[in-house]
Amino acid sequence: MTKRFSVLITVILALSLLLAACGTSGGKTGDDPTKAPAQATEKPTDAPEPTAEPTPTAAPTDTPAPANTPEPKPQINYTGNAVLVDLEDDGLISASCCDYEIRDGEPWLTIITDVGDNNITFRFGESVYLEDTPIFAFKYRIGYGQSIRQTNHFYAISSIGGPVPQEGMYNDIDFVTDLDWHIGIFVVAEAFPAAGDEWVGLRFPTVDTVGGDYEIAWFGAFESEEDVNAYDAAFNEVYGDKLVKAEKPKEQKKEAYPEKLVNEFEALVYDFEDASAGDSLTGYYGSEWIPSFGLRNSEFVDVDGSVALNLKFDAFYHDSLVEAGKGFTAKFDFKNNGAYSGNFGGFVMGWGDENNGSRVFYENAYGKDGAGSLVSNSGIGFDFRGGNKIYVYIVQWNAESNKRDVAAAEVETAVDFDAKMVSFLIEDDGVSKITVKADGTLLFIINYSNASVHPDAAGYYEKYYLNVNITDAEGNELAKSESALFSAYDSFAFGARARDLLIDNIDITTNK
């Protein structure tokens, strides 16, 4: 086959393939203008000539919606020397047993307490040196009915280390709880003398009620208190219309009943003779009387040939509440077995199921940590302060500060509680009166009335006696409250924090 003939065949094949690909019905035959349209094989039926249709316009393409670009944050007009923590940067915040968020439209961080060891840590985006910025400050607002859990403290986090429970590495401030905004300030070298000059961050405590909240608008390190005030003024210039006082929630309370409610105290005497001197409380459990632990260092000791409990940094308590209106008789032997440390050491009665959101009685669950610490979020407490001194207090709801506090008095009695084991006798008639005696000497008379759900106390839904007063044997009034949180149900507990309390022969029975 000649080369010319081969090329001719190739051209013919190419044309054939092109015709097949383009088709022959209703369309063009190809790019060859001399090629006529193919003829129909059948005559079409008579039909009116179609009217000319307008040339269709192209369908409009969907225009993408403009992206929601966030509005730029307002600029805070501040030129002082400060290192501010970016509260919108999750990388600078870590939380333990609490949640946090910046809610829509709010220029502050809301922190909500959960169950457990609650705290939240804020880290600076760079190292902070006290020679440049020796003042730490933050703007806060405490939610209604909340107190700050100061047993967790503010803890230093620096080049030295932390957070650690080491003297000089933690501190506290007195929070204001009037629902308005306030500034907390630390002169850092004075407040945290062991932490050194180079800082990483600071761990904050949280409020003490599960579900309770508090807000932080800003936190930073400043050169001076004047810089703190200047920054706060600049912040208020931008956000002042939002920084309003929180409102008391409007709530119609419905009475709640304790989950652990029994007919009577168990008819048991805890003389601890089933334990041996040297045994730890961690290995000893009753049925209704059980321990809860702080440092787990309480132990049994020999006292004049009898085994007694030496309570040091733990609690020993009746696990259930007893039905209202029956009254009880409590007998036990007691000795304050060491110097007063400033921490609570003694007993509490009439603490409710809502004491800590559960029936667990902590060795320290109210007030400050260390000197001045008290125990229990409800009830009447007796703190032994060395020799013949007792601090007696009524837990109450303070309507002005919107939180719990106490009506209290320190009393010098006729009995020395350090000298020897003292026999207590406490009798509650179940109606309106309790007497407290030690070695036969009348110490206190407690009068109580008006059992109802407290209308204002946040988080309290059980019945408490609202009217309580305590007098001495001569009738002199020691403490009084018309907003008390003294449970209508019977309960009893012993607690110690950095103390040594000898307790023996616990015998508490229901009267009716």
Residue pairs with C-beta under 8 A, 6 or more apart in sequence:
18 30
19 29
19 30
22 28
22 29
22 30
24 38
25 38
29 35
29 36
29 37
29 38
74 238
74 239
75 238
76 231
76 234
76 235
76 237
76 238
77 234
77 237
78 230
78 231
78 234
78 235
80 222
80 223
80 226
80 227
80 230
80 231
81 132
81 133
81 222
81 223
81 227
82 133
82 220
82 221
82 222
82 223
82 227
82 231
83 124
83 125
83 126
83 128
83 133
83 220
83 221
84 218
84 219
84 220
84 231
85 92
85 122
85 123
85 124
85 125
85 201
85 218
85 219
85 220
86 92
86 125
87 93
87 102
87 108
87 109
87 122
87 216
87 218
87 219
88 102
89 125
92 122
92 123
92 124
92 125
92 201
93 100
93 120
93 121
93 122
93 123
94 120
94 121
94 123
95 111
95 119
95 120
95 121
96 116
96 117
96 118
96 119
96 120
96 121
97 113
97 114
97 115
97 116
97 117
97 118
97 119
98 111
98 112
98 113
98 114
98 118
98 119
98 120
98 206
99 111
99 112
99 114
100 109
100 110
100 111
100 112
100 120
101 109
101 110
102 108
102 109
102 110
103 110
105 242
106 215
106 242
107 217
107 238
107 239
107 242
108 139
108 141
108 215
108 216
108 217
108 243
109 215
109 216
109 217
110 213
110 214
110 215
111 120
111 206
111 207
111 213
111 214
111 215
111 216
112 211
112 212
112 213
113 149
113 206
113 207
113 208
113 209
113 210
113 211
113 212
113 213
114 210
115 210
115 357
117 152
118 149
118 152
118 205
118 206
118 208
119 152
119 155
119 203
119 204
119 205
119 206
120 203
120 204
120 206
121 157
121 163
121 201
121 202
121 203
121 204
122 201
122 202
122 203
122 204
122 219
123 157
123 200
123 201
124 199
124 200
124 201
124 221
127 159
127 198
127 199
127 200
128 198
128 199
128 200
128 221
129 197
129 198
129 199
130 188
130 189
130 197
130 198
130 199
131 197
132 223
133 220
133 221
133 222
133 223
134 187
134 188
134 189
134 223
135 185
135 186
135 187
135 188
135 221
135 222
135 223
135 224
135 225
135 227
135 228
136 185
136 186
136 188
136 202
136 219
136 220
136 221
136 222
137 183
137 184
137 185
137 186
137 219
137 220
137 222
137 225
137 228
138 183
138 184
138 216
138 217
138 218
138 219
138 220
139 181
139 182
139 183
139 184
139 216
139 217
139 218
139 219
139 232
139 235
140 175
140 181
140 182
140 183
140 184
140 214
140 215
140 216
140 217
141 179
141 180
141 181
141 182
141 214
141 215
141 217
141 246
142 148
142 175
142 176
142 177
142 179
142 207
142 214
143 179
143 207
143 212
143 213
143 214
143 215
143 246
144 179
144 246
144 247
144 248
144 249
144 402
144 458
145 209
145 212
145 402
145 403
145 457
145 458
145 459
146 177
146 207
146 208
146 209
146 212
146 213
146 214
146 403
146 458
147 175
147 177
147 207
147 208
147 209
147 403
147 404
148 175
148 205
148 206
148 207
148 208
148 214
149 205
149 206
149 207
149 208
150 172
150 205
150 367
150 368
150 369
151 205
151 364
151 365
151 369
151 373
152 205
152 206
153 170
153 171
153 172
153 205
153 369
154 170
154 171
154 172
154 173
154 186
154 191
154 202
154 203
154 204
154 205
155 162
155 163
155 164
155 165
155 169
155 170
155 202
155 203
156 162
156 163
156 169
156 170
156 192
156 194
156 195
156 199
156 202
156 203
157 163
157 199
157 200
157 201
157 202
157 203
158 192
158 195
158 196
158 198
158 199
158 200
159 196
159 197
159 198
159 199
159 200
160 169
160 194
160 195
160 196
161 169
162 169
162 195
162 203
163 169
163 170
163 203
166 194
167 194
168 192
168 193
168 194
168 195
169 192
169 194
169 195
170 192
171 186
171 191
171 192
172 205
172 368
172 369
173 184
173 185
173 186
175 182
175 184
176 182
177 401
177 402
177 403
178 245
178 400
178 401
178 402
179 245
179 246
179 247
179 248
179 402
180 245
180 246
181 217
181 243
181 245
183 228
183 232
185 225
185 228
186 192
188 195
188 199
188 221
199 221
202 219
204 216
206 212
206 214
207 213
207 214
208 377
209 357
209 458
209 459
210 357
212 458
212 459
217 235
217 239
217 243
218 231
218 232
218 235
220 231
222 228
222 231
236 243
248 402
248 456
249 458
253 453
253 455
253 461
254 453
254 461
255 453
255 461
255 462
255 463
256 354
256 461
256 462
257 462
258 320
258 321
258 352
258 353
258 359
258 462
258 489
259 353
259 359
260 319
260 320
260 321
260 353
260 359
261 320
261 321
261 322
261 323
261 489
262 288
262 320
262 321
262 322
262 323
263 322
263 323
263 510
264 322
264 323
264 326
264 509
264 510
265 288
265 318
265 322
265 328
265 490
265 492
265 508
265 509
265 510
266 287
266 288
266 289
267 509
268 286
268 287
268 288
268 289
268 507
269 505
269 506
269 507
270 286
270 289
270 505
270 506
270 507
271 306
271 307
271 504
271 505
271 506
272 284
272 300
272 307
272 308
272 309
272 504
273 306
273 307
275 284
275 300
275 307
276 300
276 307
277 300
277 301
277 302
277 307
278 299
278 300
278 301
279 299
279 300
280 296
280 298
280 299
280 300
281 291
281 293
281 296
281 298
281 299
281 300
281 309
281 311
281 314
281 316
282 291
282 293
282 296
284 291
284 300
285 291
288 318
288 319
288 320
289 316
289 317
289 318
289 319
289 506
290 316
290 317
290 319
291 298
291 314
291 315
291 316
291 317
292 314
292 315
292 317
292 360
292 361
292 362
292 363
293 313
293 314
293 315
293 363
294 313
294 314
294 315
294 362
294 363
294 364
294 497
295 312
295 313
295 314
296 313
296 314
297 312
297 313
297 314
298 309
298 310
298 311
298 312
298 313
298 314
298 316
298 496
299 310
299 312
300 307
300 308
300 309
300 310
301 307
301 308
301 309
301 310
301 502
302 308
303 335
303 421
303 502
303 504
304 421
306 504
307 504
308 333
308 421
308 502
308 503
308 504
309 316
309 502
309 503
309 504
310 337
310 500
310 501
310 502
311 345
311 494
311 495
311 496
311 499
311 500
311 501
311 502
311 503
312 496
312 498
312 499
312 500
312 501
313 363
313 496
313 497
313 498
313 499
314 363
314 495
314 496
315 361
315 362
315 363
315 375
315 493
315 494
315 495
315 496
316 493
316 494
316 495
316 503
317 361
317 491
317 492
317 493
317 494
317 495
318 491
318 492
318 493
318 508
319 359
320 359
320 491
321 352
321 353
321 359
321 487
321 489
321 490
321 491
322 328
322 489
322 490
322 491
322 510
323 489
323 490
324 451
324 463
324 488
324 489
324 490
325 430
325 431
325 512
326 430
326 490
326 510
326 511
326 512
327 427
327 428
327 429
327 430
327 431
327 490
327 510
327 511
327 512
328 426
328 427
328 428
328 430
328 490
328 492
328 508
328 509
328 510
328 511
329 425
329 426
329 427
329 428
329 508
329 509
329 511
330 349
330 424
330 425
330 426
330 427
330 492
330 507
330 508
331 423
331 424
331 425
331 426
331 505
331 506
331 507
331 508
332 423
332 424
332 503
332 504
332 505
332 506
332 507
332 508
333 421
333 422
333 423
333 424
333 502
333 503
333 504
333 505
334 417
334 421
334 422
334 423
334 424
334 438
334 501
334 502
334 503
334 504
335 417
335 418
335 420
335 421
335 422
335 501
335 502
336 345
336 384
336 386
336 417
336 418
336 499
336 500
336 501
337 418
337 500
337 501
337 502
338 499
338 500
339 386
340 384
340 385
340 386
340 389
340 499
341 371
341 497
341 498
341 499
342 370
342 371
342 372
342 373
343 364
343 370
343 371
343 373
343 496
343 497
343 498
343 499
344 363
344 364
344 373
344 374
344 375
344 381
344 383
344 495
344 496
344 497
344 499
345 383
345 384
345 495
345 496
345 497
345 499
345 500
345 501
346 381
346 382
346 383
346 384
346 390
346 494
346 495
346 501
347 381
347 382
347 492
347 493
347 494
347 495
348 361
348 375
348 376
348 379
348 380
348 381
348 382
348 492
348 493
348 495
349 379
349 380
349 426
349 434
349 490
349 491
349 492
349 493
350 378
350 379
350 380
350 465
350 486
350 487
350 489
350 490
350 491
351 361
351 376
351 377
351 378
351 379
351 395
351 487
351 491
351 493
352 378
352 379
352 460
352 462
352 464
352 485
352 487
352 489
352 491
353 359
353 462
353 489
354 377
354 378
354 459
354 460
354 461
354 462
355 361
355 365
355 376
355 377
355 378
355 379
356 362
356 365
356 377
357 459
361 375
361 376
361 493
361 495
362 375
362 495
363 375
363 495
363 496
363 497
364 373
364 374
364 375
364 495
364 497
365 375
365 376
365 377
366 373
366 374
366 375
366 376
366 377
366 395
366 404
367 373
367 374
367 406
373 497
374 381
374 383
374 393
374 406
375 381
375 493
375 495
375 497
376 395
376 493
376 495
377 395
377 404
377 485
378 395
378 460
378 464
378 485
378 486
378 487
379 395
379 485
379 486
379 487
379 491
380 392
380 393
380 394
380 395
380 446
380 468
380 470
380 486
381 392
381 393
381 395
381 406
382 390
382 391
382 392
382 436
383 390
383 391
383 392
383 393
384 390
384 417
384 501
385 391
385 410
386 418
387 416
387 417
387 418
388 412
388 413
388 414
388 415
388 416
388 417
389 410
389 411
389 412
389 413
390 410
390 411
390 413
390 417
390 443
391 408
391 409
391 410
391 411
392 408
392 409
392 411
392 444
392 470
392 478
392 479
393 406
393 407
393 408
393 409
393 479
394 406
394 407
394 408
394 468
394 470
394 479
394 480
394 481
394 484
394 486
395 404
395 405
395 406
395 484
395 485
395 486
396 404
396 405
396 406
396 407
396 481
396 483
396 484
396 485
397 403
397 404
397 454
397 456
397 457
397 460
397 483
397 485
398 404
398 405
398 483
399 456
399 483
402 458
404 457
404 485
407 479
407 480
407 481
407 484
408 479
409 470
409 478
409 479
411 443
411 444
411 472
411 478
413 438
413 441
413 443
414 441
415 422
415 438
415 439
415 441
415 443
417 438
421 502
421 504
422 438
422 439
423 438
423 439
424 436
424 437
424 438
425 436
425 437
425 438
425 440
426 434
426 435
426 436
426 437
427 434
427 435
428 434
428 490
428 511
429 511
430 511
430 512
432 447
432 448
432 449
433 445
433 446
433 447
433 448
434 444
434 445
434 446
434 448
435 442
435 444
435 445
435 446
436 442
436 443
436 444
436 445
436 446
437 443
441 473
442 473
443 472
443 473
444 470
444 471
444 472
444 473
444 478
445 470
445 471
445 472
445 473
445 475
446 468
446 469
446 470
447 468
447 469
447 470
447 471
448 465
448 467
448 468
448 484
448 486
449 465
449 466
449 467
450 465
450 466
450 467
451 463
451 464
451 465
451 466
451 488
452 463
452 464
452 466
453 460
453 461
453 462
453 463
453 464
454 460
454 464
454 466
454 483
454 485
456 483
457 464
457 483
457 485
460 485
462 487
462 488
462 489
463 487
463 488
463 489
464 484
464 485
464 486
464 487
464 488
465 484
465 486
465 487
465 488
466 481
466 482
466 483
466 484
467 481
467 482
467 484
468 480
468 481
468 484
468 486
469 477
469 479
469 480
469 481
470 477
470 478
470 479
470 480
471 477
471 478
472 478
490 510
492 508
494 501
494 503
